[in-house]
Amino acid sequence: MDVAAFVEKWSASGASERANKDLFLAELCDVLGVPRPEPATGDPARDRYVFEKPIPMTQEGGKVTTKRADLSKHGCFLLEAKQAAAVGTKKSGKTQRGTDSWDLAMVDARGQALGYASALDEPPPFLIVCDIGYVFELYADFDGTRRWPAFPNAQNRRIYLRDLAKHVDTLRAVFTDPLSLDPSRRAERVTREVAAQLAELAKKLEVEKNPPEAVAKFLMRCIFTMFAEDVALLPSRLFTEGLEHHWITNPRAFPAAIEGLWTAMNEGTSFSYFGKLLRFNGGLFKQPTGLPLSKESLALLLEAARRDWSEVDPAIFGTLLERALNPKERHKLGAHYTPRAYVERLIRPTIEEPLREEWENVQTAARKLYQSGKEKDARAAIRAYHAKLTQTRVLDPACGSGNFLYVTLDLFKRLESEVLALLNDLGERQELLHAEGIRVSPGQFLGIEVKPWAKEIAELVLWIGYLQWHFRTYGKLTPPPEPVLQDFRNIECRDAVLAWEREELVRDEKGKPVTRWDGETMKKHPVTGEMVPDEKATVPEYRYVNPREAAWPQAGYIIGNPPFLGNWRMRTELGNGYTEALRASYPEVPDSADFVMYWWHHAAALVRRGAVSRAGLITTTSITQTRNRRIVQAHLEEENPASLVFAIADHPWTTAKYDQASGGAEVRTAMTVLAPGQQDGLRGRVVREFHAENGEVRVDLDWCSGRINTDLTIGANVAGVSALRSNLGLSSPGVKLHGAGFLVEPKDLQKLGMGSIRGIERHIRPYRNGNDLAAHSRGLYVLDLDGLTAEQVRAQFPAVYHRIVERVKPERDHNNERYRRENWWLFGRRNTELRAALRGLSRYIATPESARRRYFLFLDGEILPDNMVVAVAVDDAYFLGVLSSRVHVCWALAAGGRLGIRHDPRYNKTRCFDPFPFPEASPRIRKRIAHLAERLDSHRKQQQASHPSLTLTKLYKALDVVRAGGTLNESDKNVWEAGLGATLLSLHEDLDAAVFEAYGWPADLPDEQILEKLVALNAERAAEEARGIIRWLRPEFQNPSGAQAATQTTIATAEETPDDEEAPAVEAQKAKAWPKKLPEQIAAVRDRLGTFRGAFSADDIAASFKGAKKADVADLLDGLAAVGVVVSVERGKRWKVARRRAVS
C-alpha cells in the first residue's frame, strides 16, 4: 500500500479506537517500510515491540495495577491512540475534531501517555498521541528529564494524515532511529566545522596585516549576513552568489560592495537589483567597514557561506567563535567547549522548574475554567502567563560569549511556543499576538562581560537564537518586525563585581610605571617544554580610586559561570591594586575566598532581599572548603536566610582529553541554586562518568532530597559542627618550603658537613611529603634553618649557606611576599605551632593531606613533615587506633574537602580533626585499642620493609575491593599477598569493633547514622566546654597548669535508653482553609502532593483543607495528570506523583 492509498482508506475511518488501532498502525508500518509489531509472549524481556504493552503501576502496600499502552517499541516510542468524531458529525462519547474540546482531549491523551512512560525504568525518547485516521502528535525527550516537550516545537508537533507524504522520513526515524532526530547532534558537528573555517580565515586576514579587532568585527558581520541569507531574511543566495560570480573574480570590488550591502541592511534600503532589504539596525551594521580580501581569503569566505547557517547551534557557537576570532584563544579551538547538557543541568532548577511549575498550574486552571464554560477566562489566564513570561528578565553577570543566556532564551521560547499553541487550540490566532509584539525577545536576557569581543559575540548569539525560533514558529513567509536587530543594550561591557571612580598608574620610587604579567599570555619553557607565563607580556599596575561593590541590573533570575580563579592567583592574574580594592569593597567576604565567591555572595544577597527569585551559579568544588564555606554559611544561617534548593558538589566541566593538549586543564565544578527562605532541596551525586563519541564527558547521577547543608550534603550537618578546645593545638599540616633548593639527597649530606660539623644534624632533617607516605619514601632530607639568621648560617655552616644562595635565593628574590624575599633562607611557612607541639615527642601520627584512601601511621619524631602531610602531635597509640577506625574515616570523608584534578578526599585538620569527638573509653577498651593500633602500624611497616614495591595506596585499594566483596585482579592479588591482606583486614575489623564499643554504639551502624551520632556528640562536647569541662587529649601539653582539668562524666549511649521509653507524639496537622481562587487551589494541591509516597485519592487531599470538595480536587488532579505532574492509577479515583527528574 502506498501513502496515498493509506491516507484515502483511513481518512474515512470511523467506529472505535479499539476496533481500528491495530490494523491502522500495522498498515502504517507497511507504508513507512518498517517491521510490524511482534506477537506478545507475556515475557516483558522479550516483548519489546508489541501492541497492548503492559505497564505495571505500583501502589502503596506493593499492590500493582496493570495499564496497557496501545503500542510500544523499546528505545523508540510509546503510542497512545484515540479516535474522535470527524468534523460535522456527532457520535456518542466522542469529541469532534477541530473543536476546543478535541484539543483538550488530545492533551488528556498525552497526559495518559506521560503516565505510562514515567512508570517505565527505561522510558522511550518519543511519545506519540494518535487520533486514528486524522493526526499524530510527537513529543520527544532527548535529555532524560522525563518531560517530553513537543517535537520539534509545540506549533509543529502535529502531523496530519493528509500531509503524511511529507513526514514519512520523520516517522520512520521515530520507529527505527529516534536519536537521529535530536537536533543538537547535527548542529554540534556543523558548528564545529564552521568555527574551524572561521579560525582559518581570521588567521589569514591577520597575516594580510588586518588588525585583529577589525577582523573580528568584520567576520561577525559576515556571519550574520550568511545566517540571514539561509533563513530568508535576505534574498536567496545574495551573499553567496556575490562571492561566486563577482567578488572572487574581482577582489578589488569587494570592500565597496560589501559596505553597500551592509549599509542597505542597516537602513532598510535597496541593494543592487535585489530591491529593498529588511532594516536590521541594532548596531551590528552601524559601521559597515569592509576589509580588502585576497582571492584566497574570499574563497575561504565562500566555503563558509556554502554551509547551512540556519543549523548552527548558538549554545556552543559563541564559545567556538570567541576562540576563532581571538588570536590568544585560537589555540583552544580544538578544545572541548562546555557541553549544552551541563548548562541545562543548572538552568533547569534555577529557571525552568519554577517557570514550568507555574505553567503547569496555568494549564490546569485553564482546563478547569474551560470545562466550567468560562472559555474567555481560560484564555485570559494563559495570556496573563504569556505576558509575565515576556516581562521576566534573566541576568548572567559573567556572560562570556552568551551560552548560558542563549540556552535560557531557548527555554523561554520553548515555553512560549507551548503557550501560543494552547491559545491557538482555544481559538486565539497567533498572528494577533505577533502583530501586537507580545513575545519573548533578546532584550530580556541581560549580561555583564568584561571582554569587549565576548560581549559582542553574546549579542550576536542571542539574535541568531531568537531568529531561529521566529522562523520555526512562523515560517519563512512571515518576517520578523523591523528593525530585525534592535539595540537593547542588554549586554554591558564592564566589571561585574567591582566599580571605581578612576584608575591611577602605580609608579616606583623613580616614577617608572610598575608592571606585572598580563595574566594570560603563556610560552613554552625552553627546558621542560611546559607552558609557563611569558614574563615579557606585561600590563601596568593600577590603583583603583573609590572602589565599591558593582551594581547589577534588576532581574528575576540570575544564572552564570563566573571565572574560576583561586584566591592565591588573584594578585598574579588580576594585579595587586585590583585585588586589594576588591577585598576592601567586600568586608563580608574573607580575603581567603576564591574570586568566584564574590559573584556568589552578591547573588545570595539579592536572593535574601527578595530582589531575585532564584540564583544558580557554577563554582569550583572549593566552595565546600572552609575559606569559601563561611560565605555560604552566612547566607544560609543568618537572618532572612536563603536556601540551597539544588546542589552538585562535584561535577566535571572541561575535558582533559581535549583541553590539556591545548594548554588548558581539567576542571571540577560545583553547581548551586539559591532560593529565598528555608526550603528543602535536591542534591545530585555523580556516580559514573564516561566519554561520548564526541569526547564529551557524560555523567550518571543519583539524587536525594532534604535540607542541603553548607558543605552541599544532605543529612547530618557535619559542616555545622564546632571546633573542640580539647583537640586544639595538636594537628597541623607540615612546613611549606617555597624553594626546592632546600631538599637534599642522601649522597650530598657529607658535602654539607653532616657527620663533621657539630650541631648540623639539628638542621638537616629527614623529610616526608604525602607521596612519601602513600607510595615510596624518597629518603630526602631538608635544610631546616629555623632559628638562625643568614649570618649565623654563613658562619656555622658555609656549605649549606652556599647551597641555599645558589638554589633558593634566586627564586625567592622574585616572590610576591616581602617576608619570603627578605627571609630567603627560611621556609615559606615555618609552622612554629607544630614545631612546639612536636617538641619532645619520639613519634607522632601522620596522614597524607590528599589521598584516595584514608590511613594514619606513626612517623619518627626527627622527621619533618611537608605541608601535604597532616601531623597529629600525640604519641599514644590509642589515638592512632581511633583515627584509623571506620568511625573516624567516615567522618573525615564527609567533613573534608576535595583536592586536585582527581578530586581526591582531603584531610583538613580544621574540619576533620579539630571538631572530632573522641570516645571516652574505659581503661580496658583504651588499652585494647592502643594494642591493636600498635600491631596495625608495625604490620604495615614490616611488610613494606620486606616488599619494597608495596605501597599503602595499593594495599588499601586491594583492601577496599575485598571489603566490597569484589574480585582481585592479578596485580591486586600480588599486593594482597605481599601485604598479608587477610591479617590487615582482621586487624581493622577488630579495631573497628573496639572503637564502636568505646563509643557505646552498635558495630553495624550505617555511615549516615555514624555521622548523626558524631554531630550530636560534638554538640554535647561543645556544650560541656562552654561550662568549663574540657576533655584534653594531651593535657600535659595543652593545659600544663591544670587550670581547666576535665571533669569525667558519663555519656549516655543509644543502648542505655530504656526500651519502653516512647517518643513524644507528633501533633496532628491542622486542616488549612481551602483557597478561594483557582490558582491558589492548584498550588495548595501541589504542595500536598509531596507528602504522599504512594497512591492517593481526592479524599486524601480534600481532608487536609476546610471547605475543599472532593469533586473539585479530583478535577484538579485530572488536570495535573494531563500535564504529567501526577499519574492516574484508577481513572478518577486514585493518582500518584509522576516519576520526573528535575535535571538530566
BASEKE-583131 format. One record per residue (C-alpha): residue in one letter; x negated, y negated, z negated. Coordinates in pm, whole numbers, plus 50000, padded with zeros to 5 digits. Layout:
N
AXYZ ...
This chain:
1144
M500005000050000 D498614965850091 V499034934149891 A501894920150097 A503954952250072 F503314954349697 V504434918449644 E507544923249854 K508524955349677 W508074943249321 S509304907449357 A512794921749392 S512494944949091 G514934943248803 A516044967648536 S513954970848219 E510294968448134 R510235004548014 A511705017248342 N509254998748567 K505954991048398 D504055023748450 L504795025948822 F504224988648873 L500834989748703 A499795022248875 E500555007249217 L498764975249114 C495654996749057 D496015010449412 V496224975249554 L493174964249355 G491224995149462 V490615007349108 P491445041048949 R494875046048797 P495155051748418 E494335086748297 P496725111048128 A496785106847749 T495295135747547 G496145124147196 D492415121147115 P491565084247058 A487915090447151 R488935103547495 D491975081347563 R490045050647676 Y492205041347978 V495825050947921 F499395039047910 E501025035647567 K497725033047379 P498355039847005 I497375010446782 P497245020046411 M498354992246173 T497194999145818 Q499394985545538 E498894984045163 G498525017544994 G496965032345307 K500285035445491 V499745034745868 T502285022346121 T501525030546485 K502265004946755 R501695010847126 A500024988547381 D501564991647728 L498174996647897 S494654995747759 K491205001547903 H488375002747651 G485874974947701 C488014957647963 F491544947147870 L494754952847677 L498014945947863 E501434937547719 A504284939647971 K507724923247971 Q510424919248232 A512544888148238 A515564879548448 A514994863448787 V515774826648834 G519504821148876 T520514854748726 K521804863648383 K521084896848214 S521934905647860 G518954903447624 K516634887947881 T515324852747918 Q515504836648260 R512254829148439 G511344792848483 T513084781648163 D511614768547839 S512894799747665 W510944821647907 D507764802047835 L508224807347463 A508944844247522 M505614847147704 V503924830147406 D505524855947176 A504304883847405 R500774870147384 G501124869847005 Q502104906547020 A499034914347231 L496864894346990 G498184915146702 Y497334947646880 A493864935846981 S492994922246638 A493744956546486 L491064973046701 D487504977446576 E486214970946930 P488714947447092 P488524941747470 P487314909347633 F490634903747816 L494304902947718 I496884903847995 V500514893747942 C502584905348236 D506154897648343 I506674927148580 G507164916048938 Y506554879348858 V503324868648682 F500134878448499 E498694856348223 L494994860548144 Y493274854047812 A489564860647753 D487274864347451 F483634864247565 D482184852647235 G483584878446993 T485724854446787 R488954874346849 R490854843446962 W491334850047335 P491864814947476 A493474811447818 F491334821048115 P489934801748298 N491934774748114 A495504770047994 Q496744752948312 N495414780648538 R495994811248321 R498904823848533 I498544844848847 Y501954846249011 L502724877449208 R503374856649520 D499714844749503 L498214878949428 A496194879949750 K494134850149631 H493264866749300 V492584903149386 D488864899449313 T489544883948973 L491964911148864 R489654938248999 A486854924148785 V489134924348477 F489724961548537 T486114971048618 D483544944748509 P485194918448288 L481964902848158 S481074892848514 L483844866748481 D482084849648191 P481304815748350 S478304809648125 R476354838248284 R476134824048635 A475954788248507 E472854796248299 R470964810648597 V471944781948827 T471004756248564 R467544771048506 E466824772248878 V467964736348929 A465844723748637 A462754741148772 Q463224724449112 L463674690448949 A460494695148748 E458544702849062 L459984672249234 A459314649748933 K455714661448919 K455224654349288 L456734619649261 E454354611348976 V451414623749185 E452604599149451 K451924571249198 N455514565249083 P455834555948712 P457364584448503 E460214562548373 A461144551448725 V461024587948839 A463314599048555 K465954572448623 F465794578148998 L466284615648958 M469194611148717 R470974590348981 C470204617449238 I471534644249003 F474864627348953 T475134620049327 M474654657049406 F477194666549140 A479694640549268 E479324654349620 D480044690149509 V483184681149309 A484604658749584 L484034625549408 L482104616749724 P482924626750082 S481854662250159 R478074666650211 L477464628950227 F474144630350041 T473064664450177 E473684655250540 G471924622050489 L468834641250380 E469124667550655 H469794645250954 H468494610750871 W466044606350584 I463734636750622 T463184627350984 N462684590850892 P461394588450530 R460904550750554 A464654546050584 F465394564750263 P464844538049993 A467124512150155 A469734538250249 I469944553749904 E470114519349741 G473004511249976 L474824543149876 W474334537149504 T475404500849532 A478614512049707 M479204537949434 N478654511749164 E481034486349322 G483564509449488 T482914495249836 S482414510750180 F479344530350280 S478494535750643 Y481224553950838 F482434572450526 G484644543050429 K485454530950080 L483964551149794 L485294555449444 R483954529949196 F481634546748947 N480074518148749 G479204528848391 G475624516448405 L474044546148585 F474034528348921 K473704492948788 Q470084492648902 P470204513049225 T466454513449286 G465334539149544 L461814553249546 P459744557649862 L459584595249909 S457324615450134 K458754640550375 E457684668650139 S459454652249843 L462614647050047 A462524683850142 L462404693149772 L465334669849707 L467274685949992 E466614720449845 A468104708349516 A471074692149693 R472004725349856 R472664740249512 D476214741449383 W476014714249119 S479604719949011 E478404751848838 V475684735748627 D476184742348254 P475894709248066 A475384728447739 I471814737147842 F471264713248131 G470424683847907 T467544701747733 L466124715248058 L466494681548232 E464664663847948 R461804688547985 A461784684648363 L461654646748361 N459334640848064 P455664648148150 K454914656047784 E457804680847767 R457454696748111 H455164724647988 K458134737247782 L460384741948085 G459904779648080 A460544780047707 H463784791547558 Y466394764747504 T468864765747217 P471474791547323 R475024778747351 A476184806347116 Y474054791346837 V475514756846894 E479064770746894 R478324790246576 L478044757046389 I480644737046582 R483394762346519 P483554760046139 T482734722846142 I485234710746402 E487134737946585 E488554756146283 P490274725746126 L491474712546463 R492724746546577 E494454753546246 E496344720946286 W497174730046648 E498464764346545 N500674747446287 V501984723146550 Q502774751946787 T504614769946509 A506574738346426 A507404731846793 R508694767346830 K510924763346523 L512214729446646 Y512924742646995 Q514834772646859 S516864748346647 G517884728946959 K515524699546890 E513614700147219 K512674663147206 D511324666746853 A509294696946963 R507694677447247 A507134647447017 A505234668946766 I502974682147041 R502384647447186 A501524633946842 Y498854660846805 H497524652247150 A497344615347062 K495444623546745 L493064645946939 T492294618047186 Q491504594146900 T489284617546695 R485604608546714 V482594630846658 L479084618746572 D475784636046634 P473214614446451 A470294632146621 C471904639846954 G468824646147168 S469944653947521 G473534659047412 N474074696547397 F475984695847065 L478144666947187 Y478884683847518 V479904716847356 T482184696847125 L483644678347424 D484244711947590 L486094723647278 F488264692347276 K489074696347645 R490004732847595 L492354723147314 E493754695147528 S494284720047811 E496394741547578 V498364711247460 L499104699447815 A500054734547924 L502594737747642 L504024703347718 N504324714048080 D506074746147976 L508524724947776 G509324703048077 E506874673948038 R504894666148351 Q501094664248327 E501004636748589 L502774613348346 L500144618848078 H497394614848336 A498854582048460 E499144568848105 G495434575248049 I496074596047737 R493184620347749 V490074632047570 S487164611547705 P483374609547661 G483814577747457 Q484954598647158 F481584615847129 L479064593646957 G475344598746932 I472224583346785 E468944591746956 V465544575746921 K464184587147262 P465434564947550 W465284592647810 A467164617147594 K469844590747526 E470424585347899 I470464622847966 A473044627447689 E475354602247856 L474904619448193 V475594653748044 L478824641847879 W480104626948203 I479304657948406 G481064679848150 Y484064656548135 L484464655448515 Q484104693348541 W487114696148310 H489054669948505 F488824690048826 R489574722848651 T492744706948516 Y493994685748806 G492124699849106 K490024681149360 L493044663749512 T493534642249200 P490534619449147 P489844605648800 P490794569748724 E488364543048836 P485784534148739 V484814570748739 L482004563548494 Q482574539648207 D480004524647976 F481504533447639 R478214525647463 N478824557247263 I475174568147256 E472914544447061 C469154544247110 R467764537846762 D466534554046441 A469304573246267 V468094572345907 L466054540345872 A466764504145965 W464404475045920 E464134437945986 R460874439146182 E457614458146224 E454204443846141 L450884458446253 V448734472745976 R445174459546006 D441944470045835 E439604447145642 K438104434845972 G441504426346118 K441484455546359 P444814474246403 V444914507446217 T445874536746440 R446994572546390 W447634603346602 D450824598746810 G452354629946654 E452974648746978 T450024649547220 M448054681847197 K444904695047360 K443154728647380 H440364733347126 P437074739047315 V436014767647086 T439174785246966 G441384777647265 E444254769147032 M446444738447081 V445374711046838 P446224673946802 D444484651447055 E442634626046842 K442384602347141 A446164599447166 T446844572946908 V449514547546821 P449334517546586 E450354520046223 Y453194496446128 R454534481445810 Y458344480645801 V459764448445659 N463014450445457 P463624487645519 R467044501945437 E469284531745498 A470624530945855 A474384528645907 W476284554146113 P479324546746330 Q482704558046197 A483714593146299 G485974621246184 Y483314648146210 I479514649846203 I477554676646385 G473914679646476 N470434693746475 P468104668046313 P464334671046361 F462524699346182 L459624682446005 G458234693745671 N457534667345408 W453784674245434 R453804664945807 M455794632945780 R452834609745732 T450874626446012 E453654625246270 L455704595146159 G452994573346006 N452334561445655 G454354529745696 Y457484547345819 T457254574845557 E456864550345271 A459704528245399 L462004558345438 R461334571645089 A461804537344937 S465174533845112 Y466504566844975 P465784567044599 E468214596444554 V466124618544785 P462934633044628 D459694624344806 S459054661744839 A462154666345057 D461814675445425 F462684649745693 V465924667445790 M467304663245439 Y467714625645489 W470364633545753 W471894659845526 H472064635645232 H473634608145444 A476234631745591 A477074646645250 A477614612045102 L480084603745380 V481954636445322 R482204629844949 R483584594945011 G486264609045239 A484904589845538 V484274622345725 S486414653945732 R483524678045776 A479804676845850 G477794705445995 L474014703746031 I471154726346126 T468184725545888 T465194747645836 T465534776045588 S463634754745337 I466984739045239 T467184766844979 Q463794758044830 T463644737344515 R462424705044674 N465424703844909 R467964722344697 R468034693744447 I469754672544713 V472324699644784 Q472944704244413 A473564667144359 H476284665744623 L477944698344517 E477954692844141 E478284655444075 E481504635044055 N483734637544365 P481804667744491 A481624682544836 S481704720044901 L479864742545138 V482624758645344 F480214776745576 A476594787245546 I474004809645708 A470754808045514 D468504824345773 H469214822846147 P466884824146449 W466674792546657 T463944794346920 T462254824947055 A458554831347017 K458664852447336 Y459034820347532 D458034791647308 Q454724803447169 A453444808347520 S454184771947590 G452884756447273 G455964759947057 A456634781546755 E459364804146635 V461724785646404 R464144799646147 T467064777746055 A469924774445813 M473434763245907 T475614744845655 V479044728845678 L480334704645414 A483924695445331 P485284672945054 G486494686744720 Q485984720844567 Q486674748644814 D485584784144883 G483524790745193 L482344817045438 R478724828945420 G477084847745704 R474074870645678 V472084882145980 V471904919945974 R470444926346321 E468504906646580 F467954917946938 H466904903247271 A469444899447550 E468434903247915 N467734865947943 G465394866547643 E467904850447410 V467834863647055 R471304875646965 V472424884946617 D474954905846434 L476314890046118 D478024902245802 W480444878445634 C481654873145281 S483834845845131 G483794828044798 R482234797744633 I478914790744807 N476124781744568 T473424755744621 D470994782544742 L473564793245005 T474504825144824 I477904837544709 G478284854344372 A476074849544070 N474794813744079 V471124821844048 A470234787144176 G472104771043887 V470084786143603 S467834766543368 A464114770043313 L463454785742974 R460924769942739 S459924804842631 N458404810842975 L456844776843046 G453114771543091 L452334807643178 S452924810843552 S451464791343840 P450064795044192 G446284795344200 V443864768944323 K444084752744666 L440684748044825 H441224723545113 G437964734545266 A436964768845397 G433344759945319 F433954768044952 L434194805245037 V431074826845006 E430384861745137 P428524885844906 K425454885945133 D424954848445067 L425094849844687 Q421404853944634 K420554824544863 L422754802244650 G420944812044328 M423134839944194 G421004860343951 S418194834843945 I419744802143828 R421124801743477 G424834793143445 I425624795643814 E427784826643752 R430394803743594 H430694785043925 I430544813244181 R433564834544104 P435374863644270 Y438314850344473 R441574866544584 N444374854444808 G447734870244890 N446354892145169 D443624904944939 L446374918244711 A448664930744986 A446054946745212 H442294949745156 S440214926644943 R437654907845146 G435344907244844 L434834869944882 Y433534845744619 V434324809044580 L432224778844478 D434184766044179 L432524733544071 D435314722243841 G433994701343552 L430864689843738 T430054657043908 A428454656844252 E425194645544092 Q425284674643846 V425864699244129 R422904684744321 A420644685944015 Q421574720143882 F422484739544199 P420774723644501 A421544752344741 V425224750244651 Y425144712544698 H423544716445041 R426224741345146 I429214720345049 V427704688745201 E427314707845526 R430564727845523 V433094709245309 K432344671945311 P432784665945689 E436344679445673 R437144660945351 D435944627645493 H438994628145724 N441534639345465 N444564616445430 E444444617045049 R441964593944880 Y441364617344586 R440274645444817 R437984622845017 E436284608944708 N436094642144517 W434984662544814 W433034688744610 L436154698544407 F439124719144514 G442024700044662 R444234714444387 R442194723244076 N445134736143870 T443864726743524 E447064740143361 L446494775243493 R442824774043402 A443774766143042 A446324794243031 L443864819943168 R441004809742938 G440064838342707 L442124864942887 S440324896143007 R443064901943263 Y446274886243392 I449254895543609 A449344885343975 T451674888444277 P451414875244633 E453504843844677 S454844856345011 A455394893645066 R457914916245232 R457994937844919 R457534925444565 Y454934941544336 F452794929844043 L449344940843928 F446594931843683 L443584911543803 D440304908143613 G440064875743419 E436944864943613 I438854864243941 L440084830144056 P443464832444235 D444244813844557 N447334791944586 M449064820144775 V448844841744462 V451174835344171 A449434842443840 V451144850543510 A448814843343220 V449604872942996 D447554904542941 D450284925342773 A451314954542994 Y454874951642861 F455394920643076 L453844937743378 G456404965343332 V459404942243312 L458204921943612 S457684954043813 S461164967243735 R464184967243963 V465824941443735 H463174915143797 V462574923844164 C466324920044230 W466214886144054 A463094874844242 L464584883344582 A467764864244501 A466094834344336 G463014829944554 G462964812544888 R461654825045220 L458424815345390 G456714817245728 I457694828546076 R458524863545944 H460644847345675 D459124868745400 P460514866345047 R458674840044844 Y457924842444473 N458434807044349 K457394805143987 T459864776743915 R462794797744039 C461654833443981 F459614832943657 D460474802043451 P464264809143422 F463984846943397 P465314860343064 F463084888542943 P464774915242729 E464434915142352 A463174950942338 S462804972542028 P459194981741937 R459775017042067 I461065006042408 R458454978642431 K455685004142375 R457135027742638 I457435000242899 A453824989642837 H452625025842865 L454435031343196 A453134998243333 E449535007643247 R449975040943426 L451565023843728 D448724998643758 S445955024443717 H447625049243954 R447755024344241 K444165012644186 Q442825048144163 Q444505058544488 Q443285027444667 A439755034144545 S439985069944676 H441515059045007 P440025025745122 S442565022445407 L445525024545167 T447284991245112 L450094981944877 T452074968145171 K452045001945346 L452595021445025 Y455655001544920 K457045002545272 A456955040645255 L458465039344907 D461395018745039 V462015044245316 V462135072845064 R464365053244823 A466795046445109 G466945083445199 G465155078145529 T462615099745710 L458945090145706 N457125088046036 E453655102846075 S451895070945975 D454075066345667 K453605102845571 N449835097745562 V450335067145343 W452715086345116 E450195114145069 A447245090845013 G449175070744756 L450715101344588 G454065085644661 A456115110244460 T454135100644148 L454575063644226 L458335068544272 S458615087443944 L456735060343754 H459025033343896 E462155053443815 D461035058543454 L460035022143424 D463415010343561 A465255032543313 A463205019043022 V463784982643122 F467534988143162 E467535003742815 A465684973342681 Y468464951042813 G471164974942692 W472614978543041 P473545009443244 A470735020543474 D473035023143779 L474174986743787 P474544973144144 D472404942844232 E475294918244208 Q476074928643851 I472394926743756 L472324890843878 E475564882143699 K474214895643370 L470874877843410 V472604844843488 A474764848943178 L471744858342966 N469864828043096 A472734805642986 E472744822342644 R468994817842602 A469174781442715 A471854775142453 E469644791442189 E466714769642287 A468874738742257 R469394749541894 G465634754241841 I465484792041887 I462694798942137 R461534834342217 W457934825942316 L456344851642547 R452824843142429 P453314823142108 E449614820542015 F449054800442333 Q452434783742392 N453154774742029 P449914777541830 S451224756241541 G454234779041496 A456474748741461 Q459274764941657 A458904801741584 A461534823541742 T464444834441531 Q465314870241611 T468954875041690 T470964904041815 I472144901242172 A475464917742236 T475414941242532 A478144954742752 E478094987742561 E478814970242230 T482114955942346 P484984976342191 D486704998242447 D490154987742327 E489464950542348 E491854935842601 A491084907142835 P493314876942794 A496454879043003 V496464858043318 E499214832243309 A501734838243586 Q501524812843866 K504484789343858 A506584786144172 K505994754144364 A508684732744522 W509364741844887 P508224712045102 K510964692945281 K509064685545601 L508344712845854 P504564706445892 E504114708645513 Q506174740745503 I503884756845760 A500794745545570 A502244759545247 V502874793445408 R499344794345547 D497874786245207 R499824815345058 L498554839745323 G495094840645167 T496454857244852 F497604888945035 R495254917845111 G497774940045288 A501154936145448 F503744912345301 S507344902345358 A509084868945390 D510464875345040 D506934878044901 I506114843145025 A509504827544954 A509234838644591 S506254815044549 F508404784344622 K511504769844467 G514164764744732 A512504784645011 K514854805445223 K513794839645340 A515094833645694 D513164801045729 V509954817345606 A510474846545846 D510854822146138 L507614805246045 L505824838646015 D507074848446362 G505734815346491 L502354821546329 A502344856446482 A502884840946826 V499644821246791 G497694850246642 V497424839046278 V499384869046147 V500374902446297 S503884916746287 V503724951446129 E507514956646122 R509264932146351 G510984905446146 K510254923445817 R506554926445738 W503394909245852 K499664909745775 V496874884445828 A495154889046165 R491524900146176 R489804869946321 R486254858046300 A485554822046214 V482444823946429 S480894848146673 
